Each structure stands twice: as C-alpha cells, then as structure tokens.
Amino acid sequence: MNNQRFRCYLVTQQGDKQLHGQVVERMLDDLPLGDVLVRVEYSGLNYKDALSASGHPGVTRRWPHVPGIDAAGSIVESQAPKLLPGRKVLVTGYDLGQNTWGGYAEYIRVPGDWVLPLPDGLSARDAMIYGTAGLTAALCLDALEKHNIAPDAGEVVVTGASGGVGSLAVAMLARLGYKVAAVSGKPQAHQFLRELGASSILGREEVYEAGPKPLLAERWAGAVDTVGGTTLATLVRSARYRSCVTACGLVGGDALSLSVYPFILRGVTLVGIDSVECPRALRERLWSKLAESWRPAQLEAIAREEIGLDELSDALERIKRGETIGRVLVKL
C-alpha cells in the first residue's frame, strides 16, 4: 500500500524563501513514521493553520509541510493496541499540522497516543465542526464549572464570539443555561450569534479599557477570552468577586498589563487554556460531553462553509484576515 498516491495541500519553500501552497500528489511513503495510518474524511480551518501555511516560526519550521491541526476519519493500518483498522477516530493537537504533516491530506500517519476513537453519536464531520476550536471551548467551560460558575451566577462574556472557539463557546454555554454576552466586531455576525443563544451582543470597545485603573466596575461572572492583550486585562479588571476568566488566544496581543488587585481583592481566577498537550483522560471526558450533554442544537449551523483542498489557499488567507465566521470544514 505504500506505493499508493494521495492528494494533499503541500506548502513548500521556494528559492527566494517565500512559501507557496498547492494541491499535489504524494506517496504514502512520504508520510512521517507513526503507529496509525488514518484515511482522513474531514479536517477544519483554524487560525493556527494559516500561521503554519505562512511560515510563522512558532508553529512550523520544517518544509515541505502539510498544515491541518485537526483530522477525523478511519484507521487503515495500525500497530497500536485497541486501535483497529476500520475504527472511526479523530486527532487534534499534539504536533499534528505543526511540524508533523497534518490533516489537509487524504492520509495522515501519527503516533497511537494522539488518536482518539470517535465517541458514539459523533460522525467525522461532527467532530471537525468542533475540532481544536470545540475542544478549546470545552476546556474553557470545564474550567468555569470547576470554579463553581453556575448558570445562575451571572453573565458570562465570550470575546471573538464569531470565530470558531467563540461561536462554539456561545452555543455550548447557552445550551447549558448560561446567560451569554457575545463580543464581536462583525455586524454581519450578530444574527448568527443570537441564533446560537447569545442573550446580548457587544462591540469590541465595550470590553477594551486601556486606562490605568487597577479595577473596573464588577460585571462578569465568567469569561471566555479568545483575544488576549488589553481585552483580557479589561475582563480581569471587570470580573465579579470570585469569578473565573479563561484565556485561550492572543490575536489582540501577547502582553498582559495587570495589577494584583483583581486577584487579592476580588479573588478572580485567571485560567490559561491549552488544547495542544491536553491530557488524554481529559480529552476523552470532554469529547464524550461534546457528543452528548454539551452538544448544542445549532452545531450544524456553526459549520458555515464546506470546502475542498483546491479552495484552501483562499480560505487560509480569509481566516488570517479575520473574514470567516463560525467553522469552515475541509472535506477530503
């Protein structure tokens, strides 16, 4: 089977060191070593994939490379115990799509430890509507619950609400009965967010306060922040007593200017969210919830587009420019 050819979106470095992505055919022998060979049915579009395809050194450093940090499909070959051929599986995080060839290909080969069987009730397509974005949103919600932020505690704010993590967080929080304030700078996304269950829509300026005040008026019982920078600092300073703020993004900046006052006077908890190296037991528990009790009724509506490999170059540019809403699926 190693002589079989497959299609993939390959990013190569040209003579002038510029990166160029295109759909090509490769042999299975070109894939990296690994315990499990998976025939990919679906992947998804993530901001991190755009960074990889454009050569961000914090994401990808080896070329040629196939991006795609998410993949779902069926096992073709396996040397891993309990992962038998024919089993439907998903892979998110770890090094997939970073320096290991990723999900924008008809096949991936990965270590068995990276592979999770699809929970009952989730198709490969469902799993990629979630993808890394869904797992990240679930980690945020799990942190809120662990810090006793119940639906009756007050309003939970979600920044970057029209993006993948944000839209899934809005839908899941609303599904569980939380009152959700969705922050978005895209007027065209407001109706979409209301349909997902947001109780109010805020502009970005309403959660951006760059002034010197160490504390702002108490407002939020909890927060899911996908932006970082001054927005995250504003949320922490305006969080209620004993609230929880989760941080999972840095598109608004990686610096955080805060005093200790929100933490020692209000008991605010700031939780960092990492979905890349998330422990396997936690992954399994959260994917089970995503398949059942946390699954929003509007999951299908969050899949705003479905594209093929030939449309990837344009889609990667659009997500990098912040022009996408919800989730974009890549069908292999």
N, C-alpha and C positions, 0 to 999 in steps of 0.2 A: 504493500500500500504506500510505502514511502516514495514511490515514483509518481504518485498522484499529484496533479496540479490543483491549485486553489487560487481564488481571487482574494486580493487584499488591497487595502489603501496604504501604500508604502511611501514614507517620507524619506527622501534621500538628500544628501548634502552635495551641492554642485561644486564645480571648480572654484567659483567665487565665494564659496562657503555659504551661499544662500540655500535655504531649504525649499524643496519642491515636493509636493504630494501628488500622487496619481494612483489610479487603479491599475494593478499589474497582476500577472500570474506568477506564482512561486511553487516550489515543490515542498511536500511535507518535510523532507529532509532539511529544509531551510529553517524550520521552527526550532526554538530552543529545546534543550533537554527538559524532561519532566515525566511525571508518573502517569499523567492522564491526558489523553487526546480527546478534545471535545469538538464536535461539529456545531458551530455557532448558528443559532437561528436569529437571535436579536442581540443588538447592543444598544447603547444610548449615547446621546450627545451631552457632554459635560464641558464646563469652562476649562477644566484641567486638561481635557483632550486638545482644546485649542492652544493651550500653553505648550503642550508636548509637540504638536504639529508645527508650531512656530519657533521651537528651539529654546524654550525657557530652561536655563541650566539647572534650576531647582527641581525640574520634572524629568527631563530626558537629556542624556548626554552622549548616547551612542547611536550611530547611524550606519546603515539604513534602519528604519524603525517603523513599526505599525502601532499607531495610537489605539486608544479604546480601553478605558479603565473598567468597563463593565462587559459582561458576556453571559448569555444563557443559551443552553442547547442540550444536546445529548452526548453521552460518552460513547466514543468509538472504540478506543483501546484504553486499557487501564492495568497498571501494576500496583494499584493502591487497594488495600483491603476494604471491603464493603462498598467500593465504587465500581459497580459492574457495568459492562457495555450495555447501552440502551437506556441507562438511567438518566432522567432529566435533571440537570444541575445548573447552578449559577456560580459565577465568580465575580467578586468585586474587591477592589482594593489590593492590598499587598503591593507587589511590583508590576501587576498587570497594566500594560499600556504606558508604563513609565520607561523602564529600560528592558523590560520583557515584552516581546511582541504581544499586542493586545487584541481587543475584540472587534476591530474593524477588519476582520478576515473571516473566511469561511471555516477556518480551523484555528484553535489555539492548543498549545501544549504547555501544561503547568504542573507544579507540584501538587500532589494529592491533598496536602494540608490547606490549599487555597480553595478547594472545591466543596460546595455545599449542595446536598440534594435539594431539589425544589420542594418546598413544603406542599402538602396536599392543598388543593384549591388554588394554586398559583400556576399559570402557564408561563412559558418562557417569555411571552410578550408582556404579561402582567409584571413579571419580575424585572423587566427592563423599563417599564413605566416607572417603577420605583428606582432601581439601580442604586448607585452610590448615593444619589440625592435622597432616595427614600430611606436608606439605612442611616444617613446622617440626620434626617428629620426625626427618625425613630430614636436615635441616641439622645437627641435634644429632649424629646418628650419623656423618655425614660429618666433623664436627669431631673426634670421638673417633678415627676411623680416621686422619685426618691427623696426629693426635698420637700415633699408634702404640699406641693402646689396643686390643690384640688380645683375642679371646675368652679366651685363657689368661692374661691379665694379672691377673685377679681379678674381684671382684664389681662390677657397675655398678648404681647406685641410680637409681630413677626416682621422683620425687615427683609428687603429684597423679595417681597412676597410673590412677585410674578415669576420668579425663577424656579428652577427645579426643586431645590431644597425648600424654598419659601412656600411654593404652592402646595407641596405635599404636607408641609407642617401645618398650614392653614386648614387643609382638608381634614387631616387627622385630628387636630385639636378640636375642630368643630364637631367631628364625628363623636368625640368623647364628651361633648357638652361644654367645652370651654367657650368663653366669650373672647373672640379674636379680633384684634386691631391689626389690619394688614397695611404695611407701609410699602408704597410703590410710587415711583416717579413716572409711570406709564399710564396715562389716562385711558388708553385703549384696553388696559388690563382690568379696569375697575369692575366691570360687569362680570368678568371671569372670576374674580376673587369673591364677589358676592355670591355667585353660584356655588363656590366651594365652601361657603359658610361663614365668611368674614362678617362680623357684626358692624364693623366700621372700616373705612378706608382713609388712610392718612398720607399726606405728601411727605417727601423726604425731609423737608425743612422742619417738620414738627418733631423730629427726633434727632435734630442736629443743633447742638448748642456748644459753641466753641469758647464761650466766656470762661472767666476764671473761677466761678463759683464751685466749691467742692461738692455741694449738694444742691439738687433742684427739688422742686415740689414732688412729693411721692405720687406715683401714677400707676406703675405696673406691678402686678402680682408675679409675673414671669415674663421671660423674653427669649425669643429665638432670633439671634442676630447672625446674618449671613454677610454682613458688610465690613465690620471692624472699624478701626480708626476712631474718629470723633463720634460717629454714630454709636459705637459700642460704649464709649465713655459716657455719652449722654444717657444711654439706657441705664447704666450702672448708677449714675448720679440721681436718676429719677425713679429708681426702683423702690418699691414699698419695703417696709420693715419685714425682715426675714424672707425676702423674695429670692428668686433664683434667675440668673441671666446665663444663657448658654451661648457660646461663641464658636462659630464654625466657618468663618470666612474673613477675607482681608481685601476684598476688591476696593474698599474705601480707605485702605491704608493698614500698615502693619505696626504702627506706633500707637501706644495707648497712654494717654495723659490723664492720670487719676491721682487723687489723694487717698489716704487710708480711711477717710471719714465714712464712705458708704459701707465699709466692712465692719468698722468698730462701733459706729453709732446706730446703724440700721441692720447690721447682721446680714448684709447682702452676700449671697454666694455667687461667684463667677466660675462657671464650669467650662473648661475647654473641651471641645468635641473632636475626636479623631476617628475617622472611619477606616483609615488605611490599615492600621495594625490592630484593629478591634479584636479582642479575644474571641476565639471560636465559639465558646459556650454562650457568650453574649450575643454574637451574631445569630446563632441558631434560635435563641429565645426571641430575639426581636423579629427575625424573619417569620417565625410562627405567628407572632402578633400581627405582622403586616398581612399575612394570609387570612387572618380571622378577625379578631376583635378590633384591631386598629385600621382595618381596610375601609377607606372612605367609599361611599356610594358613587362618588364622582371620579373614581380612579380613571376610568376610560376617558373622561373629559380632560384630564391633565395631559394626556398624550395628544398634543396639538398638531403634530406632524409625524409622518412616517416616510422616511427617505431610503434610498439605496446607496451603495458605495459611490456611484457616479455623481451623486449630489452632495457628497461630503465636503468638498473644498469650499463650496459656497456656504454651507451650514456652519462650518468651523469659523469662517470669517464673521458670520452674523452673530454667533454667540459671543465671540470676542468683542464685538462692538456693542453688546448688550441689547440686541434686537429680537431675541427669542422670548417666548412666553411659555410657561409650563415645560413639558418634556418633549424632546424630539427623539423619536425612535429610529434606529438604523436596522433595516431588515436585510439579513444576509441571504 
